[in-house]
Amino acid sequence: MTHLIPPGSVRPSFDIFQAAADLRHELSCEIDGVTYPISPVAEGYLAISRHRTEHLSATAHALRAGRTVVVVHGDRADVLPFSETVEAHYSMTASPAIGRHLEFLVPKSFEKHRADLLQRRLETGVELGNCRRQVIHAVGIRADRPDVLLRDLWEMENSLGRPECLVMSEWARDVIWREADCAETSGFKVEAVQYDYTDFNQNIRRVDQVLRDLQRSGIERVGLLVEGNPDTLDVLDGLSLAHRQISVRPNLPIGLGVALELSPLFLDDPFGDGHAFFSGLPLRHGRSHDEFFSEVLRYLEAGITCVVVEMVVGELSLLISAMHASGRDQEMIMLSDMYSPSAAVRILPIGNPGFAVSGVDRGTLATVLITNKELLPDGVRPTSLPDGTRVIRISAGVHS
C-alpha cells in the first residue's frame, strides 16, 4: 500500500528504514573479535514531529529507556535539546523526494543493550574448518507486493553477483515466492526454513544452521529473504558474522504495513502526529514487564499511536492495563493471520468488563494497534480492507 506523505508527516514509511540502514555501520560492537553493525531501529523506535511539544516528555522517557527516537520535520533545523541532556548518538538524513528530514537520536544505553543481547544470542566457537567467507545479502520482502520481489533479486544480482542459493522462511516461500511465480521464472535454488512464531530465538538458530550447512558445502553467495525489514526484530538479530559478510536491502516491516491499512477505519489518520513501533515481547529483548508497561503508558498518555508486533504470544494484558491507566479513551485492534485465508482485523471491546483477554484468537503474524483516534461509527466504517480482510467487532463475551 502506498500513501502520499506530506512534508513533515510522521506517518511510517520506507525512508525511515532506508535511513536506518545507511546508519547501521556507524553504530557497532565487537564480540569475539568480530565487528557487528547495529541498526538504530533494531528494536523499533519512537517517531515524533519536531513541532509536537506535547510529545517531549514521552520522548525524554523513551531515550532514558534506551529507545531510538526518530524526529521528523519538513525543514532542516537545529537538533532537539535531548542531544545535550541525554547522552545520544545523533545523525540526520534527508529524503528530498518526500520533502522531510529525519533526526535519529540513539541513546548510548541502546548500543550497550544491543551488544549485551547479541553476546547472549550468538553461538561462539563455531568450527568452520577451511570454509571460505560467506557473502549474504538480506533482502526485505513485502507480502503485499510480491510483484517487486523479482526486481529486488535482479538488483541484488547486479550489485553482488548471482546468489548460489536463496534462503527464506516457509511462510515467505508459500505466501510470497509462490504467489509471484518466482520458482518458474527465476531459476534460483531455494532453501526454506521452518519458522516458529512463538520462539524467535530458535528461528535465528535455524537460519544460522542452514546458512552454515550451505557454507560447509561450498555455497558462499546467498540471498536471505526476510519478511519486512531484515534489520528490525528479525533473524539478523543475533546471526553470527564469523566468516561472514552481510549487506541489507531494507523494507517496511510487515507489522507497520498492515497497521497502515487500518487508517480508513478512523475519522482521523492515527499516524500523522507520531507513532511508536516495538515488540510486545519485552523479556525477549531484555526489558522487564515494569519497564515495558511504563514506556507504553508514556506513549499513550501523550496520544502517540502504538504498533506492537510479535503479539502471537505478546503481553496483551500489560498493553490493556496501560490503556486503562493512560486516562484517554483508546481503541485496540488486533490483526491476526495476515496474508492468509483466515486473516482478520478484530476491534477488541477493551472497555467492557465482561471481555476475556484469554479468549482472543491471535492466530499467527499478529500485530496490535493502539490509538486514541476515534473509529468511524458502525454502518459507516468499512467491514473489510481493500484486500478483502474482514473487519470484526468482537463482543464482550469472549472466553477461552
NUMIMAR-18276 format. One line per field, with one value per residue (C-alpha): residue number from 1; residue in three letters; chain; x, y, z. Coordinates in steps of 0.2 Angstrom, whole numbers, plus 5000, padded with zeros to 4 digits. Each point is the difference from the previous one (the first is absolute). Example, Ala and Ser with C-alpha at 12.3 -4.5 7.8 and 13.67 -1.06 7.14 Angstrom:
BEGIN
resi c(1,2);
resn c(ala,ser);
chain c(A,A);
xx c(5062,5006);
yy c(4978,5017);
zz c(5039,4997);
end
This chain:
BEGIN
resi c(1,2,3,4,5,6,7,8,9,10,11,12,13,14,15,16,17,18,19,20,21,22,23,24,25,26,27,28,29,30,31,32,33,34,35,36,37,38,39,40,41,42,43,44,45,46,47,48,49,50,51,52,53,54,55,56,57,58,59,60,61,62,63,64,65,66,67,68,69,70,71,72,73,74,75,76,77,78,79,80,81,82,83,84,85,86,87,88,89,90,91,92,93,94,95,96,97,98,99,100,101,102,103,104,105,106,107,108,109,110,111,112,113,114,115,116,117,118,119,120,121,122,123,124,125,126,127,128,129,130,131,132,133,134,135,136,137,138,139,140,141,142,143,144,145,146,147,148,149,150,151,152,153,154,155,156,157,158,159,160,161,162,163,164,165,166,167,168,169,170,171,172,173,174,175,176,177,178,179,180,181,182,183,184,185,186,187,188,189,190,191,192,193,194,195,196,197,198,199,200,201,202,203,204,205,206,207,208,209,210,211,212,213,214,215,216,217,218,219,220,221,222,223,224,225,226,227,228,229,230,231,232,233,234,235,236,237,238,239,240,241,242,243,244,245,246,247,248,249,250,251,252,253,254,255,256,257,258,259,260,261,262,263,264,265,266,267,268,269,270,271,272,273,274,275,276,277,278,279,280,281,282,283,284,285,286,287,288,289,290,291,292,293,294,295,296,297,298,299,300,301,302,303,304,305,306,307,308,309,310,311,312,313,314,315,316,317,318,319,320,321,322,323,324,325,326,327,328,329,330,331,332,333,334,335,336,337,338,339,340,341,342,343,344,345,346,347,348,349,350,351,352,353,354,355,356,357,358,359,360,361,362,363,364,365,366,367,368,369,370,371,372,373,374,375,376,377,378,379,380,381,382,383,384,385,386,387,388,389,390,391,392,393,394,395,396,397,398,399,400);
resn c(met,thr,his,leu,ile,pro,pro,gly,ser,val,arg,pro,ser,phe,asp,ile,phe,gln,ala,ala,ala,asp,leu,arg,his,glu,leu,ser,cys,glu,ile,asp,gly,val,thr,tyr,pro,ile,ser,pro,val,ala,glu,gly,tyr,leu,ala,ile,ser,arg,his,arg,thr,glu,his,leu,ser,ala,thr,ala,his,ala,leu,arg,ala,gly,arg,thr,val,val,val,val,his,gly,asp,arg,ala,asp,val,leu,pro,phe,ser,glu,thr,val,glu,ala,his,tyr,ser,met,thr,ala,ser,pro,ala,ile,gly,arg,his,leu,glu,phe,leu,val,pro,lys,ser,phe,glu,lys,his,arg,ala,asp,leu,leu,gln,arg,arg,leu,glu,thr,gly,val,glu,leu,gly,asn,cys,arg,arg,gln,val,ile,his,ala,val,gly,ile,arg,ala,asp,arg,pro,asp,val,leu,leu,arg,asp,leu,trp,glu,met,glu,asn,ser,leu,gly,arg,pro,glu,cys,leu,val,met,ser,glu,trp,ala,arg,asp,val,ile,trp,arg,glu,ala,asp,cys,ala,glu,thr,ser,gly,phe,lys,val,glu,ala,val,gln,tyr,asp,tyr,thr,asp,phe,asn,gln,asn,ile,arg,arg,val,asp,gln,val,leu,arg,asp,leu,gln,arg,ser,gly,ile,glu,arg,val,gly,leu,leu,val,glu,gly,asn,pro,asp,thr,leu,asp,val,leu,asp,gly,leu,ser,leu,ala,his,arg,gln,ile,ser,val,arg,pro,asn,leu,pro,ile,gly,leu,gly,val,ala,leu,glu,leu,ser,pro,leu,phe,leu,asp,asp,pro,phe,gly,asp,gly,his,ala,phe,phe,ser,gly,leu,pro,leu,arg,his,gly,arg,ser,his,asp,glu,phe,phe,ser,glu,val,leu,arg,tyr,leu,glu,ala,gly,ile,thr,cys,val,val,val,glu,met,val,val,gly,glu,leu,ser,leu,leu,ile,ser,ala,met,his,ala,ser,gly,arg,asp,gln,glu,met,ile,met,leu,ser,asp,met,tyr,ser,pro,ser,ala,ala,val,arg,ile,leu,pro,ile,gly,asn,pro,gly,phe,ala,val,ser,gly,val,asp,arg,gly,thr,leu,ala,thr,val,leu,ile,thr,asn,lys,glu,leu,leu,pro,asp,gly,val,arg,pro,thr,ser,leu,pro,asp,gly,thr,arg,val,ile,arg,ile,ser,ala,gly,val,his,ser);
chain c(A,A,A,A,A,A,A,A,A,A,A,A,A,A,A,A,A,A,A,A,A,A,A,A,A,A,A,A,A,A,A,A,A,A,A,A,A,A,A,A,A,A,A,A,A,A,A,A,A,A,A,A,A,A,A,A,A,A,A,A,A,A,A,A,A,A,A,A,A,A,A,A,A,A,A,A,A,A,A,A,A,A,A,A,A,A,A,A,A,A,A,A,A,A,A,A,A,A,A,A,A,A,A,A,A,A,A,A,A,A,A,A,A,A,A,A,A,A,A,A,A,A,A,A,A,A,A,A,A,A,A,A,A,A,A,A,A,A,A,A,A,A,A,A,A,A,A,A,A,A,A,A,A,A,A,A,A,A,A,A,A,A,A,A,A,A,A,A,A,A,A,A,A,A,A,A,A,A,A,A,A,A,A,A,A,A,A,A,A,A,A,A,A,A,A,A,A,A,A,A,A,A,A,A,A,A,A,A,A,A,A,A,A,A,A,A,A,A,A,A,A,A,A,A,A,A,A,A,A,A,A,A,A,A,A,A,A,A,A,A,A,A,A,A,A,A,A,A,A,A,A,A,A,A,A,A,A,A,A,A,A,A,A,A,A,A,A,A,A,A,A,A,A,A,A,A,A,A,A,A,A,A,A,A,A,A,A,A,A,A,A,A,A,A,A,A,A,A,A,A,A,A,A,A,A,A,A,A,A,A,A,A,A,A,A,A,A,A,A,A,A,A,A,A,A,A,A,A,A,A,A,A,A,A,A,A,A,A,A,A,A,A,A,A,A,A,A,A,A,A,A,A,A,A,A,A,A,A,A,A,A,A,A,A,A,A,A,A,A,A,A,A,A,A,A,A,A,A,A,A,A,A,A,A,A,A,A,A,A,A,A,A,A,A,A,A,A,A,A,A);
xx c(5000,5007,4995,5003,5011,5000,5016,5003,4987,5005,4990,5011,5009,5014,5012,5001,5007,5011,5008,5002,5009,5012,5004,5002,5019,5002,4994,5009,5007,5014,4997,5014,5010,4986,4992,4981,4990,4985,4985,4992,4983,5005,4987,4988,4999,4990,4996,4994,4998,5012,4986,4990,5005,4987,5011,5016,4997,4997,5015,5011,4994,5003,5018,5002,4993,5013,4987,5006,4990,4997,4996,4991,4999,4998,5014,5018,5001,5011,5001,4987,5007,5000,5017,5007,4990,5000,5017,4995,5007,4993,4999,4988,4995,4990,4986,4999,4986,4989,5005,5004,5015,5004,5010,5005,5003,5008,5004,5017,4990,4992,5017,5006,4983,5001,5018,4994,4986,5011,5013,4987,4992,5015,5008,5018,5014,4992,5012,5000,5016,5007,4983,5002,4991,4981,4992,4982,4988,4984,4986,4984,4984,4982,4986,4989,5012,5006,5001,5016,5009,5008,5005,5009,5009,5006,5006,5009,5008,5006,5008,5007,5000,4987,4997,5003,4985,4986,4995,4983,4986,4987,4988,5009,5001,4982,4992,5012,5012,4987,4987,5012,5004,5018,5004,4995,5010,5015,5010,5006,5003,4989,5003,4984,5002,4987,4994,4992,4990,5002,5019,5009,5017,4998,4996,5017,5009,4991,5005,5018,5001,4993,5012,5015,4995,5000,5017,5008,4993,5009,4986,5007,4988,4982,4985,4990,4982,4992,4982,5000,5016,5015,5008,4984,4995,5004,5013,5015,4998,5013,5006,5019,5012,5014,5007,4986,4996,4981,4993,4982,4986,4987,4982,4984,4997,4984,4993,5001,4993,4985,4996,5001,4986,4988,5001,4983,4991,5003,4993,5018,5017,5007,5018,5002,5004,5013,5001,5010,5005,5006,4999,4987,5012,5011,5009,5006,5009,5007,4986,4990,4981,5001,5011,4989,4984,5008,5006,4983,4991,5010,4996,4982,4999,5008,4987,5013,4994,5008,5003,5005,5007,5005,4983,4996,5006,5003,4995,4982,4994,5014,4995,4982,5005,5010,4985,4989,5014,5003,4984,4995,4987,5010,4996,5009,5000,5007,5006,5001,5006,5004,5002,4992,4982,4995,5007,4989,5000,4992,4994,5002,4987,5013,4988,4988,5003,4993,5014,5012,5017,5004,4987,5008,5005,5016,5004,5017,5009,4990,5002,4991,4996,4996,4994,4989,4993,4982,4993,4987,4983,4992,4991,5013,5016,5006,4996,5016,5016,5004,5008,4984,5006,4985,4998,4991,4994,5002,4986,5004,4996,5016,5007,5014);
yy c(5000,5017,5017,5018,5006,5019,5009,4998,4986,4986,4987,4984,4998,4991,5015,4998,4982,5005,5014,4987,4988,5014,5003,4982,5000,5016,4990,4984,4988,4988,4982,4986,5011,5003,5017,5000,5014,5006,5007,5015,4992,4982,5000,5013,5018,5015,5013,5017,5017,5013,5012,4989,5007,4989,4985,5006,4992,4983,5003,5003,4984,4990,5006,4996,4982,4998,5002,5008,5016,5005,5019,5005,5017,5009,5012,4998,5006,5000,4984,4998,5003,4982,4998,5011,4993,4981,4992,4995,4997,5013,4999,5008,4994,5009,4992,5013,4990,5001,5017,4995,4998,4987,5002,4984,5001,4984,4999,4993,4988,4993,4995,4992,4991,4993,4994,4991,4992,4995,4992,4989,4995,4996,4982,5002,4988,4995,4987,5004,4992,5007,5007,5016,5016,5000,5015,5003,5013,5002,5006,5007,4993,5006,4988,5013,5003,4983,5008,5010,4985,4995,5018,5000,4983,5008,5015,4988,4991,5015,5007,4984,4987,4986,4990,4982,4997,5010,4997,5004,4995,4988,5014,5011,4985,4996,5018,5010,4990,4989,5014,5009,4984,5003,4981,5000,5015,5003,4983,5003,4985,5003,4994,5002,5001,4996,5015,5000,5015,4996,4997,5014,4995,4983,5008,5009,4983,4991,5013,5000,4981,5000,5013,4991,4984,5009,5008,4983,4993,5013,5012,5018,5012,5000,5010,5001,5005,5007,5006,5019,5008,4988,5012,5002,4986,4986,4986,5012,5004,4988,4992,4996,5010,4988,4997,5010,5016,5006,5015,5006,5005,5008,5000,5005,4988,4989,5005,5019,4996,4991,5013,5014,4991,5004,5018,5001,4993,5016,5018,5007,4992,4991,5002,5018,5007,4987,4981,4987,4984,4986,4982,4993,4988,5010,4986,4994,5017,5001,5012,4996,5001,5015,5009,4995,5006,5017,5003,4996,5010,5016,4998,4998,5014,5011,4994,4991,4985,4984,4985,4985,4985,4982,4999,4981,4998,5018,5009,5005,5002,5012,5010,5001,5005,5015,5005,5001,5009,5013,5010,5001,4991,4987,4988,4983,4990,4983,4995,4981,4987,5014,4995,4983,4994,5003,5017,5012,5017,4999,5016,4994,5006,5006,5011,4986,4991,4984,4998,4986,5003,4982,4996,5011,4989,5008,4987,5004,5015,5010,5019,5012,5018,5012,5017,5014,5004,4998,4986,5003,4995,4983,5001,5012,4991,4988,4982,4994,5006,5003,4983,4992,4997,5000,5014,4993,5008,4987,4999,5000,4982,4993,4986,4987);
zz c(5000,4996,5007,4996,5014,5003,5005,5019,5002,5013,4990,4999,4984,4991,5001,5019,4998,4985,5011,5014,4988,4995,5018,5005,4998,5011,5015,5004,5013,5000,5006,4999,4989,4987,4997,5000,4993,5010,4991,5010,4997,5005,5014,4992,5004,5005,4986,5004,4991,5005,5003,5011,5017,5009,4996,5008,5016,4992,4989,5015,5009,4984,4999,5018,4997,4986,4986,4983,4996,4982,4999,4984,4993,4983,5001,5007,5018,5015,5009,5014,5018,5004,4992,5014,5014,4995,4995,4982,4983,4988,4981,4987,4982,4988,4988,4986,4991,5015,5006,5018,5011,5013,5016,5009,5018,5006,5019,5004,5012,4984,4993,5016,5001,4982,5003,5016,4991,4985,5012,5008,4983,4990,5000,5002,4995,4984,4991,4981,4995,4984,4994,4990,5006,4997,4991,5005,4993,5011,4990,5009,4991,5001,4999,4993,4985,4994,4983,5005,5007,4983,4997,5017,4996,4983,5010,5012,4985,4992,5015,5008,4987,4998,5017,5000,5011,5008,5018,5006,5013,4995,5002,4987,4988,5001,5001,4990,4989,4993,4998,4989,4990,5004,4999,4982,4994,5011,4999,5018,5012,5016,5018,5011,5019,5012,5009,5018,5005,5018,5001,4991,5007,4993,4983,5000,5004,4986,4987,5006,4999,4982,4995,5008,4992,4983,5004,5005,4983,4991,4997,5004,4991,5008,4999,5017,4997,5016,5002,5003,5006,5003,5012,5012,5012,4988,4997,4997,5019,5006,4984,5001,4989,5003,4982,4993,4992,5000,4990,5002,4988,5012,4999,5010,5014,4997,5016,4996,4982,5006,5014,4986,4991,5015,4998,4990,5016,5009,4999,5001,4994,5016,4994,4994,5017,5006,5003,5009,4993,5011,5006,5012,5007,5012,5008,4983,4998,5017,5008,5015,5001,5011,4987,4986,5009,5005,4982,4992,5012,4996,4982,5003,5012,4986,4987,4990,4990,5004,4987,5010,4991,5005,5009,4996,5018,5005,5016,4995,5018,5004,4985,5005,5018,4992,4990,5016,5009,4987,5004,4981,4991,4989,4987,4998,4984,4997,4983,4999,4987,4988,4981,5003,4996,5019,5001,5011,5008,5017,5010,5018,5013,5013,5010,5003,5017,4993,4987,5002,4993,5001,4987,4986,4985,4995,4986,4993,4994,5013,5002,5012,4996,5015,4997,5007,4983,4998,4989,4987,5007,4996,4983,4993,5005,4986,5004,4991,4994,4981,4999,5007,5018,5012,5013,5015,5016,5014,5013,5019,5003,4993,5010,4998);
end
